[in-house]
Amino acid sequence: MALICPQCGKAALYLETGGILGDIYHCKNCSYIGNFVIESDDPDLSDELKEGRRAEIGK
Ligand SMILES: [Zn+2]
């Protein structure tokens, strides 16, 4: 099971801290910080996110 960053779709998360706010994850790839992460066995989950990013870039 890998933890996937919801922002960039990479499995580059590490656990920043566990405290009164709960577990906070930090992405080494895009500097996302938050407690929402995607759990997946598929390291290539990022397809959907990439599509969204492509749409943004295409503007
Ligand atoms: Zn990220």
N, CA, C, O and the ligand as a Tripos MOL2 file, in Angstrom:
@<TRIPOS>MOLECULE
protein
  237   235    60     0     0
PROTEIN
NO_CHARGES

@<TRIPOS>ATOM
      1 N           0.8540   -1.2040    0.0000 N.3       1 MET1
      2 CA          0.0000    0.0000    0.0000 C.3       1 MET1
      3 C           0.8870    1.2490    0.0000 C.2       1 MET1
      4 O           1.7690    1.4020    0.8450 O.2       1 MET1
      5 N           0.6400    2.1130   -0.9370 N.am      2 ALA2
      6 CA          1.4240    3.3450   -1.0150 C.3       2 ALA2
      7 C           0.5340    4.5400   -0.7060 C.2       2 ALA2
      8 O          -0.6710    4.5120   -0.9560 O.2       2 ALA2
      9 N           1.1220    5.5600   -0.1740 N.am      3 LEU3
     10 CA          0.4080    6.8040    0.0640 C.3       3 LEU3
     11 C           0.6980    7.7580   -1.0870 C.2       3 LEU3
     12 O           1.8500    8.0980   -1.3570 O.2       3 LEU3
     13 N          -0.3620    8.1800   -1.7570 N.am      4 ILE4
     14 CA         -0.2050    9.0010   -2.9530 C.3       4 ILE4
     15 C          -0.6010   10.4390   -2.6380 C.2       4 ILE4
     16 O          -1.6140   10.6840   -1.9840 O.2       4 ILE4
     17 N           0.1900   11.3660   -3.0990 N.am      5 CYS5
     18 CA         -0.1160   12.7850   -2.9160 C.3       5 CYS5
     19 C          -1.3170   13.1630   -3.7860 C.2       5 CYS5
     20 O          -1.3040   12.9040   -4.9890 O.2       5 CYS5
     21 N          -2.3560   13.7700   -3.2010 N.am      6 PRO6
     22 CA         -3.5480   14.1450   -3.9800 C.3       6 PRO6
     23 C          -3.2890   15.3150   -4.9160 C.2       6 PRO6
     24 O          -4.1050   15.5870   -5.7960 O.2       6 PRO6
     25 N          -2.2100   15.9880   -4.7510 N.am      7 GLN7
     26 CA         -1.9200   17.1700   -5.5570 C.3       7 GLN7
     27 C          -1.1230   16.8200   -6.8110 C.2       7 GLN7
     28 O          -1.4370   17.2950   -7.9020 O.2       7 GLN7
     29 N          -0.0900   15.9890   -6.6550 N.am      8 CYS8
     30 CA          0.7650   15.6900   -7.8070 C.3       8 CYS8
     31 C           0.6950   14.2230   -8.2180 C.2       8 CYS8
     32 O           1.2040   13.8580   -9.2770 O.2       8 CYS8
     33 N           0.0660   13.3680   -7.3890 N.am      9 GLY9
     34 CA         -0.1120   11.9740   -7.7710 C.3       9 GLY9
     35 C           1.1080   11.1020   -7.5690 C.2       9 GLY9
     36 O           1.1220    9.9530   -8.0090 O.2       9 GLY9
     37 N           2.1230   11.6190   -6.9200 N.am     10 LYS10
     38 CA          3.3380   10.8470   -6.6850 C.3      10 LYS10
     39 C           3.3110   10.2240   -5.2980 C.2      10 LYS10
     40 O           2.7170   10.7560   -4.3600 O.2      10 LYS10
     41 N           3.9750    9.0770   -5.2020 N.am     11 ALA11
     42 CA          4.0850    8.4240   -3.9010 C.3      11 ALA11
     43 C           5.3210    8.9540   -3.1870 C.2      11 ALA11
     44 O           6.2560    8.2090   -2.8940 O.2      11 ALA11
     45 N           5.3060   10.2560   -2.9120 N.am     12 ALA12
     46 CA          6.4790   10.9000   -2.3270 C.3      12 ALA12
     47 C           6.1500   11.4950   -0.9640 C.2      12 ALA12
     48 O           6.7920   12.4450   -0.5160 O.2      12 ALA12
     49 N           5.1480   10.9260   -0.3150 N.am     13 LEU13
     50 CA          4.7160   11.4740    0.9680 C.3      13 LEU13
     51 C           5.5150   10.8930    2.1240 C.2      13 LEU13
     52 O           5.8970    9.7230    2.1140 O.2      13 LEU13
     53 N           5.7530   11.7230    3.1010 N.am     14 TYR14
     54 CA          6.2480   11.1880    4.3620 C.3      14 TYR14
     55 C           5.4650   11.8210    5.5000 C.2      14 TYR14
     56 O           4.9210   12.9180    5.3690 O.2      14 TYR14
     57 N           5.4180   11.1160    6.6020 N.am     15 LEU15
     58 CA          4.6450   11.5790    7.7400 C.3      15 LEU15
     59 C           5.3960   12.7040    8.4390 C.2      15 LEU15
     60 O           6.4900   12.5020    8.9650 O.2      15 LEU15
     61 N           4.8060   13.8660    8.4380 N.am     16 GLU16
     62 CA          5.4660   15.0360    9.0020 C.3      16 GLU16
     63 C           5.3660   15.0150   10.5210 C.2      16 GLU16
     64 O           6.3750   15.1590   11.2120 O.2      16 GLU16
     65 N           4.1780   14.8390   11.0360 N.am     17 THR17
     66 CA          4.0010   14.8500   12.4820 C.3      17 THR17
     67 C           2.6760   14.2150   12.8610 C.2      17 THR17
     68 O           1.7330   14.1870   12.0700 O.2      17 THR17
     69 N           2.6220   13.7170   14.0580 N.am     18 GLY18
     70 CA          1.3450   13.2680   14.5900 C.3      18 GLY18
     71 C           1.1360   14.0220   15.8850 C.2      18 GLY18
     72 O           1.8970   13.8510   16.8370 O.2      18 GLY18
     73 N           0.1230   14.8450   15.9270 N.am     19 GLY19
     74 CA         -0.0710   15.6790   17.1110 C.3      19 GLY19
     75 C          -1.5400   15.9220   17.3530 C.2      19 GLY19
     76 O          -2.3810   15.0880   17.0170 O.2      19 GLY19
     77 N          -1.8520   17.0700   17.9390 N.am     20 ILE20
     78 CA         -3.2460   17.3750   18.2590 C.3      20 ILE20
     79 C          -4.0800   17.5430   17.0070 C.2      20 ILE20
     80 O          -5.3000   17.3860   17.0470 O.2      20 ILE20
     81 N          -3.4320   17.8620   15.8870 N.am     21 LEU21
     82 CA         -4.1570   18.0240   14.6310 C.3      21 LEU21
     83 C          -4.2700   16.7030   13.8790 C.2      21 LEU21
     84 O          -4.9210   16.6240   12.8370 O.2      21 LEU21
     85 N          -3.6330   15.6730   14.4160 N.am     22 GLY22
     86 CA         -3.6220   14.3960   13.7100 C.3      22 GLY22
     87 C          -2.3870   14.2720   12.8420 C.2      22 GLY22
     88 O          -1.4710   15.0920   12.9190 O.2      22 GLY22
     89 N          -2.3720   13.2400   12.0170 N.am     23 ASP23
     90 CA         -1.2080   13.0010   11.1700 C.3      23 ASP23
     91 C          -1.1880   13.9640    9.9960 C.2      23 ASP23
     92 O          -2.1740   14.1130    9.2730 O.2      23 ASP23
     93 N          -0.0610   14.6060    9.8220 N.am     24 ILE24
     94 CA          0.1120   15.5190    8.7000 C.3      24 ILE24
     95 C           1.1630   14.9290    7.7610 C.2      24 ILE24
     96 O           2.2530   14.5460    8.1860 O.2      24 ILE24
     97 N           0.8130   14.8640    6.4850 N.am     25 TYR25
     98 CA          1.7430   14.3330    5.5050 C.3      25 TYR25
     99 C           2.3350   15.4570    4.6720 C.2      25 TYR25
    100 O           1.6970   16.4760    4.4110 O.2      25 TYR25
    101 N           3.5630   15.2370    4.2700 N.am     26 HIS26
    102 CA          4.3000   16.2460    3.5110 C.3      26 HIS26
    103 C           4.8160   15.5790    2.2400 C.2      26 HIS26
    104 O           5.4150   14.5060    2.3000 O.2      26 HIS26
    105 N           4.5870   16.2090    1.0960 N.am     27 CYS27
    106 CA          5.0360   15.6450   -0.1720 C.3      27 CYS27
    107 C           6.3920   16.2180   -0.5580 C.2      27 CYS27
    108 O           6.5800   17.4330   -0.6110 O.2      27 CYS27
    109 N           7.3260   15.3220   -0.8260 N.am     28 LYS28
    110 CA          8.6680   15.7530   -1.2060 C.3      28 LYS28
    111 C           8.6890   16.2850   -2.6280 C.2      28 LYS28
    112 O           9.6010   17.0210   -3.0070 O.2      28 LYS28
    113 N           7.6810   15.9140   -3.4180 N.am     29 ASN29
    114 CA          7.6770   16.2940   -4.8330 C.3      29 ASN29
    115 C           7.1130   17.6980   -5.0610 C.2      29 ASN29
    116 O           7.6830   18.4830   -5.8190 O.2      29 ASN29
    117 N           5.9970   18.0100   -4.4050 N.am     30 CYS30
    118 CA          5.3410   19.2860   -4.7030 C.3      30 CYS30
    119 C           5.0910   20.1310   -3.4610 C.2      30 CYS30
    120 O           4.4550   21.1820   -3.5480 O.2      30 CYS30
    121 N           5.5810   19.6890   -2.3080 N.am     31 SER31
    122 CA          5.4560   20.4490   -1.0690 C.3      31 SER31
    123 C           4.0310   20.5150   -0.5430 C.2      31 SER31
    124 O           3.7090   21.3780    0.2740 O.2      31 SER31
    125 N           3.1690   19.6020   -1.0090 N.am     32 TYR32
    126 CA          1.8340   19.4980   -0.4410 C.3      32 TYR32
    127 C           1.9360   19.1200    1.0310 C.2      32 TYR32
    128 O           2.7050   18.2340    1.4010 O.2      32 TYR32
    129 N           1.1660   19.7900    1.8550 N.am     33 ILE33
    130 CA          1.0920   19.4330    3.2670 C.3      33 ILE33
    131 C          -0.3680   19.3010    3.6480 C.2      33 ILE33
    132 O          -1.1620   20.2060    3.3910 O.2      33 ILE33
    133 N          -0.7330   18.1780    4.2610 N.am     34 GLY34
    134 CA         -2.1090   18.0170    4.6750 C.3      34 GLY34
    135 C          -2.3470   16.6380    5.2430 C.2      34 GLY34
    136 O          -1.4550   15.7890    5.2490 O.2      34 GLY34
    137 N          -3.5510   16.4260    5.7160 N.am     35 ASN35
    138 CA         -3.8660   15.1160    6.2890 C.3      35 ASN35
    139 C          -4.6770   14.2680    5.3280 C.2      35 ASN35
    140 O          -5.0360   13.1370    5.6530 O.2      35 ASN35
    141 N          -4.9710   14.8000    4.1440 N.am     36 PHE36
    142 CA         -5.6620   14.0090    3.1330 C.3      36 PHE36
    143 C          -4.6550   13.4140    2.1640 C.2      36 PHE36
    144 O          -3.9120   14.1340    1.4980 O.2      36 PHE36
    145 N          -4.6410   12.0810    2.0930 N.am     37 VAL37
    146 CA         -3.7710   11.4080    1.1420 C.3      37 VAL37
    147 C          -4.5640   10.3020    0.4740 C.2      37 VAL37
    148 O          -5.6070    9.8870    0.9800 O.2      37 VAL37
    149 N          -4.0820    9.8300   -0.6440 N.am     38 ILE38
    150 CA         -4.7150    8.7270   -1.3450 C.3      38 ILE38
    151 C          -3.9250    7.4540   -1.0460 C.2      38 ILE38
    152 O          -2.7060    7.4090   -1.2080 O.2      38 ILE38
    153 N          -4.6380    6.4290   -0.6090 N.am     39 GLU39
    154 CA         -3.9860    5.1530   -0.3770 C.3      39 GLU39
    155 C          -4.2650    4.2490   -1.5590 C.2      39 GLU39
    156 O          -5.4210    4.0590   -1.9370 O.2      39 GLU39
    157 N          -3.2250    3.6910   -2.1440 N.am     40 SER40
    158 CA         -3.4190    2.8510   -3.3170 C.3      40 SER40
    159 C          -2.3030    1.8360   -3.4610 C.2      40 SER40
    160 O          -1.1670    2.0740   -3.0520 O.2      40 SER40
    161 N          -2.6420    0.7110   -4.0430 N.am     41 ASP41
    162 CA         -1.6330   -0.2790   -4.3930 C.3      41 ASP41
    163 C          -0.9970    0.0460   -5.7300 C.2      41 ASP41
    164 O           0.0560   -0.4840   -6.0840 O.2      41 ASP41
    165 N          -1.6590    0.9300   -6.4650 N.am     42 ASP42
    166 CA         -1.2170    1.2500   -7.8120 C.3      42 ASP42
    167 C          -0.3780    2.5220   -7.8080 C.2      42 ASP42
    168 O          -0.9140    3.6050   -7.5750 O.2      42 ASP42
    169 N           0.9050    2.4180   -8.0570 N.am     43 PRO43
    170 CA          1.7680    3.5980   -8.0400 C.3      43 PRO43
    171 C           1.5170    4.5200   -9.2190 C.2      43 PRO43
    172 O           2.0550    5.6260   -9.2700 O.2      43 PRO43
    173 N           0.7060    4.0760  -10.1620 N.am     44 ASP44
    174 CA          0.4510    4.8860  -11.3460 C.3      44 ASP44
    175 C          -0.9400    5.5030  -11.3110 C.2      44 ASP44
    176 O          -1.5540    5.7470  -12.3500 O.2      44 ASP44
    177 N          -1.4170    5.7470  -10.1180 N.am     45 LEU45
    178 CA         -2.7470    6.3050   -9.9240 C.3      45 LEU45
    179 C          -2.8580    7.7160  -10.5020 C.2      45 LEU45
    180 O          -3.9590    8.2350  -10.6890 O.2      45 LEU45
    181 N          -1.7320    8.3170  -10.7760 N.am     46 SER46
    182 CA         -1.6880    9.7370  -11.1100 C.3      46 SER46
    183 C          -2.3150   10.0860  -12.4550 C.2      46 SER46
    184 O          -2.4080   11.2640  -12.8000 O.2      46 SER46
    185 N          -2.7430    9.0900  -13.2190 N.am     47 ASP47
    186 CA         -3.3060    9.3700  -14.5360 C.3      47 ASP47
    187 C          -4.4170   10.4070  -14.4900 C.2      47 ASP47
    188 O          -4.4350   11.3520  -15.2800 O.2      47 ASP47
    189 N          -5.3360   10.2220  -13.5620 N.am     48 GLU48
    190 CA         -6.4520   11.1500  -13.4680 C.3      48 GLU48
    191 C          -5.9800   12.5530  -13.1320 C.2      48 GLU48
    192 O          -6.4400   13.5380  -13.7090 O.2      48 GLU48
    193 N          -5.0560   12.6230  -12.1900 N.am     49 LEU49
    194 CA         -4.5280   13.9180  -11.7700 C.3      49 LEU49
    195 C          -3.7830   14.5820  -12.9240 C.2      49 LEU49
    196 O          -3.8790   15.7920  -13.1300 O.2      49 LEU49
    197 N          -3.0410   13.7690  -13.6690 N.am     50 LYS50
    198 CA         -2.2950   14.3100  -14.8080 C.3      50 LYS50
    199 C          -3.2430   14.8820  -15.8470 C.2      50 LYS50
    200 O          -2.9830   15.9360  -16.4270 O.2      50 LYS50
    201 N          -4.3460   14.1800  -16.0780 N.am     51 GLU51
    202 CA         -5.3480   14.6670  -17.0370 C.3      51 GLU51
    203 C          -5.8210   16.0520  -16.6070 C.2      51 GLU51
    204 O          -5.9090   16.9740  -17.4190 O.2      51 GLU51
    205 N          -6.1200   16.1810  -15.3250 N.am     52 GLY52
    206 CA         -6.5870   17.4610  -14.7960 C.3      52 GLY52
    207 C          -5.5350   18.5460  -14.9760 C.2      52 GLY52
    208 O          -5.8440   19.6810  -15.3400 O.2      52 GLY52
    209 N          -4.2950   18.1750  -14.7150 N.am     53 ARG53
    210 CA         -3.2050   19.1360  -14.8400 C.3      53 ARG53
    211 C          -3.0450   19.5630  -16.2940 C.2      53 ARG53
    212 O          -2.8320   20.7390  -16.5900 O.2      53 ARG53
    213 N          -3.1510   18.5820  -17.2020 N.am     54 ARG54
    214 CA         -3.0080   18.8690  -18.6210 C.3      54 ARG54
    215 C          -4.0780   19.8710  -19.0560 C.2      54 ARG54
    216 O          -3.8130   20.7930  -19.8280 O.2      54 ARG54
    217 N          -5.2930   19.6670  -18.5410 N.am     55 ALA55
    218 CA         -6.3920   20.5620  -18.8850 C.3      55 ALA55
    219 C          -6.0800   21.9760  -18.4150 C.2      55 ALA55
    220 O          -6.3520   22.9520  -19.1160 O.2      55 ALA55
    221 N          -5.5050   22.0730  -17.2200 N.am     56 GLU56
    222 CA         -5.1670   23.3960  -16.6910 C.3      56 GLU56
    223 C          -4.1220   24.0780  -17.5650 C.2      56 GLU56
    224 O          -4.2420   25.2540  -17.9080 O.2      56 GLU56
    225 N          -3.0850   23.3010  -17.9170 N.am     57 ILE57
    226 CA         -1.9960   23.8500  -18.7230 C.3      57 ILE57
    227 C          -2.5070   24.2820  -20.0950 C.2      57 ILE57
    228 O          -2.0330   25.2600  -20.6740 O.2      57 ILE57
    229 N          -3.4970   23.5200  -20.6080 N.am     58 GLY58
    230 CA         -3.9950   23.7800  -21.9560 C.3      58 GLY58
    231 C          -4.7920   25.0610  -22.1070 C.2      58 GLY58
    232 O          -5.1400   25.4350  -23.2270 O.2      58 GLY58
    233 N          -5.0900   25.7450  -21.0060 N.am     59 LYS59
    234 CA         -5.8740   26.9580  -21.0910 C.3      59 LYS59
    235 C          -5.1850   28.0560  -21.8930 C.2      59 LYS59
    236 O          -5.7370   29.1460  -22.0490 O.2      59 LYS59
    237 ZN          2.8210   16.0770   -4.2210 Zn       60 ZN60
@<TRIPOS>BOND
     1     1     2 1
     2     2     3 1
     3     3     4 2
     4     3     5 am
     5     5     6 1
     6     6     7 1
     7     7     8 2
     8     7     9 am
     9     9    10 1
    10    10    11 1
    11    11    12 2
    12    11    13 am
    13    13    14 1
    14    14    15 1
    15    15    16 2
    16    15    17 am
    17    17    18 1
    18    18    19 1
    19    19    20 2
    20    19    21 am
    21    21    22 1
    22    22    23 1
    23    23    24 2
    24    23    25 am
    25    25    26 1
    26    26    27 1
    27    27    28 2
    28    27    29 am
    29    29    30 1
    30    30    31 1
    31    31    32 2
    32    31    33 am
    33    33    34 1
    34    34    35 1
    35    35    36 2
    36    35    37 am
    37    37    38 1
    38    38    39 1
    39    39    40 2
    40    39    41 am
    41    41    42 1
    42    42    43 1
    43    43    44 2
    44    43    45 am
    45    45    46 1
    46    46    47 1
    47    47    48 2
    48    47    49 am
    49    49    50 1
    50    50    51 1
    51    51    52 2
    52    51    53 am
    53    53    54 1
    54    54    55 1
    55    55    56 2
    56    55    57 am
    57    57    58 1
    58    58    59 1
    59    59    60 2
    60    59    61 am
    61    61    62 1
    62    62    63 1
    63    63    64 2
    64    63    65 am
    65    65    66 1
    66    66    67 1
    67    67    68 2
    68    67    69 am
    69    69    70 1
    70    70    71 1
    71    71    72 2
    72    71    73 am
    73    73    74 1
    74    74    75 1
    75    75    76 2
    76    75    77 am
    77    77    78 1
    78    78    79 1
    79    79    80 2
    80    79    81 am
    81    81    82 1
    82    82    83 1
    83    83    84 2
    84    83    85 am
    85    85    86 1
    86    86    87 1
    87    87    88 2
    88    87    89 am
    89    89    90 1
    90    90    91 1
    91    91    92 2
    92    91    93 am
    93    93    94 1
    94    94    95 1
    95    95    96 2
    96    95    97 am
    97    97    98 1
    98    98    99 1
    99    99   100 2
   100    99   101 am
   101   101   102 1
   102   102   103 1
   103   103   104 2
   104   103   105 am
   105   105   106 1
   106   106   107 1
   107   107   108 2
   108   107   109 am
   109   109   110 1
   110   110   111 1
   111   111   112 2
   112   111   113 am
   113   113   114 1
   114   114   115 1
   115   115   116 2
   116   115   117 am
   117   117   118 1
   118   118   119 1
   119   119   120 2
   120   119   121 am
   121   121   122 1
   122   122   123 1
   123   123   124 2
   124   123   125 am
   125   125   126 1
   126   126   127 1
   127   127   128 2
   128   127   129 am
   129   129   130 1
   130   130   131 1
   131   131   132 2
   132   131   133 am
   133   133   134 1
   134   134   135 1
   135   135   136 2
   136   135   137 am
   137   137   138 1
   138   138   139 1
   139   139   140 2
   140   139   141 am
   141   141   142 1
   142   142   143 1
   143   143   144 2
   144   143   145 am
   145   145   146 1
   146   146   147 1
   147   147   148 2
   148   147   149 am
   149   149   150 1
   150   150   151 1
   151   151   152 2
   152   151   153 am
   153   153   154 1
   154   154   155 1
   155   155   156 2
   156   155   157 am
   157   157   158 1
   158   158   159 1
   159   159   160 2
   160   159   161 am
   161   161   162 1
   162   162   163 1
   163   163   164 2
   164   163   165 am
   165   165   166 1
   166   166   167 1
   167   167   168 2
   168   167   169 am
   169   169   170 1
   170   170   171 1
   171   171   172 2
   172   171   173 am
   173   173   174 1
   174   174   175 1
   175   175   176 2
   176   175   177 am
   177   177   178 1
   178   178   179 1
   179   179   180 2
   180   179   181 am
   181   181   182 1
   182   182   183 1
   183   183   184 2
   184   183   185 am
   185   185   186 1
   186   186   187 1
   187   187   188 2
   188   187   189 am
   189   189   190 1
   190   190   191 1
   191   191   192 2
   192   191   193 am
   193   193   194 1
   194   194   195 1
   195   195   196 2
   196   195   197 am
   197   197   198 1
   198   198   199 1
   199   199   200 2
   200   199   201 am
   201   201   202 1
   202   202   203 1
   203   203   204 2
   204   203   205 am
   205   205   206 1
   206   206   207 1
   207   207   208 2
   208   207   209 am
   209   209   210 1
   210   210   211 1
   211   211   212 2
   212   211   213 am
   213   213   214 1
   214   214   215 1
   215   215   216 2
   216   215   217 am
   217   217   218 1
   218   218   219 1
   219   219   220 2
   220   219   221 am
   221   221   222 1
   222   222   223 1
   223   223   224 2
   224   223   225 am
   225   225   226 1
   226   226   227 1
   227   227   228 2
   228   227   229 am
   229   229   230 1
   230   230   231 1
   231   231   232 2
   232   231   233 am
   233   233   234 1
   234   234   235 1
   235   235   236 2
@<TRIPOS>SUBSTRUCTURE
     1 MET1         2 RESIDUE 1 A MET
     2 ALA2         6 RESIDUE 1 A ALA
     3 LEU3        10 RESIDUE 1 A LEU
     4 ILE4        14 RESIDUE 1 A ILE
     5 CYS5        18 RESIDUE 1 A CYS
     6 PRO6        22 RESIDUE 1 A PRO
     7 GLN7        26 RESIDUE 1 A GLN
     8 CYS8        30 RESIDUE 1 A CYS
     9 GLY9        34 RESIDUE 1 A GLY
    10 LYS10       38 RESIDUE 1 A LYS
    11 ALA11       42 RESIDUE 1 A ALA
    12 ALA12       46 RESIDUE 1 A ALA
    13 LEU13       50 RESIDUE 1 A LEU
    14 TYR14       54 RESIDUE 1 A TYR
    15 LEU15       58 RESIDUE 1 A LEU
    16 GLU16       62 RESIDUE 1 A GLU
    17 THR17       66 RESIDUE 1 A THR
    18 GLY18       70 RESIDUE 1 A GLY
    19 GLY19       74 RESIDUE 1 A GLY
    20 ILE20       78 RESIDUE 1 A ILE
    21 LEU21       82 RESIDUE 1 A LEU
    22 GLY22       86 RESIDUE 1 A GLY
    23 ASP23       90 RESIDUE 1 A ASP
    24 ILE24       94 RESIDUE 1 A ILE
    25 TYR25       98 RESIDUE 1 A TYR
    26 HIS26      102 RESIDUE 1 A HIS
    27 CYS27      106 RESIDUE 1 A CYS
    28 LYS28      110 RESIDUE 1 A LYS
    29 ASN29      114 RESIDUE 1 A ASN
    30 CYS30      118 RESIDUE 1 A CYS
    31 SER31      122 RESIDUE 1 A SER
    32 TYR32      126 RESIDUE 1 A TYR
    33 ILE33      130 RESIDUE 1 A ILE
    34 GLY34      134 RESIDUE 1 A GLY
    35 ASN35      138 RESIDUE 1 A ASN
    36 PHE36      142 RESIDUE 1 A PHE
    37 VAL37      146 RESIDUE 1 A VAL
    38 ILE38      150 RESIDUE 1 A ILE
    39 GLU39      154 RESIDUE 1 A GLU
    40 SER40      158 RESIDUE 1 A SER
    41 ASP41      162 RESIDUE 1 A ASP
    42 ASP42      166 RESIDUE 1 A ASP
    43 PRO43      170 RESIDUE 1 A PRO
    44 ASP44      174 RESIDUE 1 A ASP
    45 LEU45      178 RESIDUE 1 A LEU
    46 SER46      182 RESIDUE 1 A SER
    47 ASP47      186 RESIDUE 1 A ASP
    48 GLU48      190 RESIDUE 1 A GLU
    49 LEU49      194 RESIDUE 1 A LEU
    50 LYS50      198 RESIDUE 1 A LYS
    51 GLU51      202 RESIDUE 1 A GLU
    52 GLY52      206 RESIDUE 1 A GLY
    53 ARG53      210 RESIDUE 1 A ARG
    54 ARG54      214 RESIDUE 1 A ARG
    55 ALA55      218 RESIDUE 1 A ALA
    56 GLU56      222 RESIDUE 1 A GLU
    57 ILE57      226 RESIDUE 1 A ILE
    58 GLY58      230 RESIDUE 1 A GLY
    59 LYS59      234 RESIDUE 1 A LYS
    60 ZN60       237 GROUP 0 **** ****
